[in-house]
Amino acid sequence: QVQLVESGGGLVQAGGSLRLSCAASGRTFGSLAMGWFRQAPGKEREFVAAISWWSGSSTGYADSVKGRFTISRDNAKNTVYLHMNSLNPEDTAVYSCAAASGRFYTTRRNEYDYWGQGTQVTVSS
């Protein structure tokens, strides 16, 4: 089992920045592919960003966040980050991190095995 705990959400003005963190426990963190997803009210959960296991050599982003968000990982701290810049009200959502066991990398929601509870990000205009 893998436990994931997100932090770093909050209220920010449009144009601002936030850094989300997701701390993992219960398994060798480096062996997990990691991803961030978000869910806005009344909408389905959508992919935001993903990073491959171990060195994190591969990363991917949803078109809506490309160039503004950056995913990274620190295996020594068992933590994955999502750096969010130039936030706009459309980024308002609950952001959840997810871990995929036995996979190098994936952007597919149904290929993630473990999920955190999520952290709220609210962007005011």
Secondary structure, DSSP 8 states (H G I E B T S, - for coil): --EEEEE--EEEETT--EEEEEEEESS-GGGEEEEEEEE-TTS--EEEEEE-STT---EEE-TTTTTTEEEEEEGGGTEEEEEE-S--GGG-EEEEEEEEET-S----GGG--EE---EEEEEE-
